[in-house]
Amino acid sequence: MTNMKIVTFVFLMIISILISSKTYSQEVSGGIKGGLTMSNLYIDRDDLDDENARFGYHAGFFSQIMFLETFGIQPELLFTTKGTEATYTGVIDQTVKFNLNYLELPLLFVFRPVEIFEFYAGPYAGLLLNNNVKFSGIIDGEEEIDRDNFNTLDYGFGAGIAMNFGNIQVGLRYNIGLQKLADTNVTNLLLGDSKNAYGQLYIAFRITEK
């Protein structure tokens, strides 16, 4: 199955869940959310001297369907930045900034033991929209390592906790990617078997529908 087919399948699954929720759910709400993203790629290479997280952001929409008072699901559609800054040493000293931008479709299970607290866990699928790789050192500037050198589909698992203050929610989530990023010799030389890993601190504004 191609990357686009997988993302399309996940999107259609979310749409079908939203349609069926009108009949079987006790509570349906939705809104907008956004916040800080801190990401890393955890590159495992002998010549890697230092690695720093990329600070970026995420923003988008969510819908929450509570089938029981304490249990439900939450599909989301988010724009998310990921990446890292890596310094390689050896024959050539070089710092490389990997900037990766994704459209993501998380599908999370929700557990709400009390009104103020919610716990989340579930899978996500992401489509790489574009990337930018910047070099400093012997090579300086933006190198043309285009999108085709990366696996355009990212997928993994996320979990987190949130607190509700009326229709405003503040939450923290951590996501672990399961897909290797490099897809050609060029990116494999820099990234090896690296996968995405990123934390998100966010605020959400909820609009209650039902």
C-alpha positions as CSV (number, residue, x, y, z in Angstrom):
1,M,0.0,0.0,0.0
2,T,1.4,3.4,-1.0
3,N,2.0,6.3,1.4
4,M,-0.9,8.3,0.0
5,K,-3.3,5.3,0.2
6,I,-2.4,4.8,3.9
7,V,-3.0,8.5,4.7
8,T,-6.3,8.4,2.7
9,F,-7.4,5.3,4.5
10,V,-6.8,6.9,7.9
11,F,-8.6,10.1,6.8
12,L,-11.6,8.2,5.6
13,M,-11.6,6.1,8.8
14,I,-11.7,9.4,10.8
15,I,-14.6,10.7,8.7
16,S,-16.6,7.5,9.2
17,I,-16.1,7.7,12.9
18,L,-17.3,11.3,13.0
19,I,-20.4,10.4,11.1
20,S,-21.3,7.4,13.2
21,S,-20.6,9.4,16.4
22,K,-23.8,11.4,15.8
23,T,-25.8,8.3,16.5
24,Y,-23.9,6.4,19.2
25,S,-22.1,9.1,21.2
26,Q,-23.1,10.8,24.4
27,E,-21.0,13.9,23.8
28,V,-19.4,15.3,20.7
29,S,-17.2,18.4,20.8
30,G,-14.5,19.9,18.6
31,G,-12.3,23.0,18.3
32,I,-8.9,24.3,17.5
33,K,-5.5,23.6,19.2
34,G,-1.9,24.6,18.9
35,G,1.3,25.0,20.8
36,L,5.0,24.2,21.1
37,T,6.7,21.2,19.6
38,M,10.2,20.0,20.7
39,S,11.5,17.3,18.4
40,N,14.6,15.2,17.9
41,L,15.8,12.4,15.6
42,Y,18.2,10.5,17.9
43,I,20.8,9.9,15.3
44,D,23.0,6.9,16.0
45,R,26.4,7.5,14.3
46,D,30.0,7.3,15.5
47,D,30.9,10.7,14.0
48,L,27.9,12.5,15.7
49,D,29.4,14.9,18.3
50,D,26.4,16.8,19.4
51,E,22.6,16.9,18.8
52,N,20.0,19.5,19.8
53,A,16.3,19.5,19.6
54,R,14.3,21.6,17.1
55,F,11.8,23.9,18.7
56,G,8.8,24.4,16.5
57,Y,5.0,24.4,16.6
58,H,1.9,22.5,15.8
59,A,-1.6,23.8,15.0
60,G,-4.9,22.4,13.7
61,F,-8.3,20.9,14.6
62,F,-9.7,18.2,16.8
63,S,-13.0,16.4,17.4
64,Q,-13.7,14.5,20.6
65,I,-16.4,11.8,20.7
66,M,-17.3,10.4,24.2
67,F,-19.2,7.1,23.9
68,L,-19.3,6.8,27.7
69,E,-18.9,9.4,30.4
70,T,-15.2,8.4,30.9
71,F,-14.2,6.9,27.5
72,G,-14.1,8.2,24.0
73,I,-11.8,8.9,21.0
74,Q,-10.2,12.0,19.6
75,P,-9.3,12.4,15.9
76,E,-7.1,15.4,15.0
77,L,-5.7,17.1,11.9
78,L,-2.5,19.0,12.6
79,F,0.4,20.8,10.9
80,T,3.5,19.8,12.8
81,T,7.2,20.8,12.5
82,K,9.9,18.2,13.4
83,G,13.6,17.9,13.0
84,T,16.9,18.3,14.8
85,E,20.3,20.0,14.7
86,A,23.3,17.6,14.4
87,T,27.0,18.3,14.6
88,Y,29.3,15.7,12.9
89,T,33.0,15.5,13.5
90,G,35.9,13.7,11.9
91,V,37.6,14.5,8.6
92,I,35.0,17.2,8.1
93,D,33.3,19.1,10.9
94,Q,29.8,20.0,9.9
95,T,26.5,21.1,11.5
96,V,23.3,20.1,9.8
97,K,19.8,21.4,10.6
98,F,17.0,19.1,9.5
99,N,13.6,20.9,9.2
100,L,10.7,18.7,8.4
101,N,7.0,19.7,8.1
102,Y,4.2,17.2,8.3
103,L,0.4,17.0,8.0
104,E,-0.6,14.6,10.8
105,L,-3.7,12.5,11.6
106,P,-3.7,11.3,15.2
107,L,-6.4,9.0,16.4
108,L,-6.4,8.9,20.2
109,F,-8.3,7.0,22.8
110,V,-9.5,9.2,25.6
111,F,-9.9,8.3,29.3
112,R,-11.5,10.9,31.5
113,P,-11.7,9.7,35.1
114,V,-12.8,13.1,36.4
115,E,-14.0,16.2,34.6
116,I,-10.7,18.1,34.9
117,F,-8.3,15.3,33.8
118,E,-8.0,13.5,30.5
119,F,-5.5,10.8,29.4
120,Y,-4.7,10.1,25.8
121,A,-3.0,7.3,23.9
122,G,-3.2,6.1,20.3
123,P,-1.5,6.0,16.8
124,Y,-0.8,8.7,14.4
125,A,0.0,8.9,10.6
126,G,1.9,11.8,9.1
127,L,2.6,13.0,5.5
128,L,5.8,14.9,4.9
129,L,4.8,18.1,3.1
130,N,8.2,19.6,2.7
131,N,11.7,19.7,4.1
132,N,14.7,22.0,4.4
133,V,18.2,21.0,5.2
134,K,20.8,23.6,6.2
135,F,24.5,23.1,6.4
136,S,27.2,25.1,8.3
137,G,30.9,24.3,8.3
138,I,32.9,23.2,5.2
139,I,29.6,23.3,3.3
140,D,27.5,26.4,4.1
141,G,24.0,27.2,3.1
142,E,20.9,25.3,2.1
143,E,21.5,22.0,0.4
144,E,19.1,20.6,-2.2
145,I,18.1,17.4,-0.4
146,D,14.6,17.1,-1.6
147,R,11.5,15.4,-0.2
148,D,12.0,12.2,-2.3
149,N,15.1,11.4,-0.2
150,F,12.9,10.9,2.9
151,N,10.1,8.4,3.6
152,T,7.2,10.7,3.1
153,L,4.9,8.7,5.4
154,D,5.6,8.9,9.2
155,Y,3.6,6.9,11.7
156,G,3.9,6.1,15.4
157,F,2.3,6.2,18.8
158,G,1.5,9.1,21.1
159,A,0.4,9.4,24.7
160,G,-0.3,12.3,27.0
161,I,-2.3,14.1,29.7
162,A,-4.5,17.2,29.7
163,M,-6.4,19.4,32.1
164,N,-9.8,21.0,31.4
165,F,-10.7,24.5,32.5
166,G,-14.2,24.9,31.1
167,N,-13.9,25.0,27.3
168,I,-10.1,25.6,27.5
169,Q,-7.7,22.6,27.7
170,V,-4.0,22.6,28.4
171,G,-2.1,19.4,27.6
172,L,1.2,17.6,27.2
173,R,1.9,14.8,24.8
174,Y,4.9,12.7,23.7
175,N,5.1,10.9,20.3
176,I,7.4,8.2,19.2
177,G,7.9,7.5,15.4
178,L,8.1,4.0,14.1
179,Q,9.1,4.8,10.5
180,K,12.8,5.2,9.5
181,L,13.2,8.7,7.9
182,A,16.0,8.0,5.4
183,D,14.9,6.6,2.1
184,T,18.1,7.0,-0.1
185,N,21.8,6.7,0.3
186,V,22.1,10.5,0.7
187,T,19.8,10.7,3.8
188,N,20.9,7.4,5.1
189,L,24.5,8.7,5.3
190,L,23.4,11.6,7.5
191,L,20.5,10.0,9.5
192,G,21.1,6.2,9.6
193,D,18.1,4.5,11.2
194,S,16.8,7.7,12.8
195,K,13.0,8.1,13.5
196,N,11.0,11.0,14.8
197,A,10.4,11.6,18.5
198,Y,8.8,14.8,19.7
199,G,6.9,16.3,22.6
200,Q,4.0,18.8,22.4
201,L,2.8,21.4,24.8
202,Y,-0.6,22.8,23.7
203,I,-3.7,24.8,24.4
204,A,-7.0,23.8,22.9
205,F,-10.3,25.8,22.7
206,R,-13.3,23.5,22.7
207,I,-16.7,24.2,21.0
208,T,-19.4,21.8,22.4
209,E,-21.7,20.4,19.8
210,K,-23.8,17.9,21.7
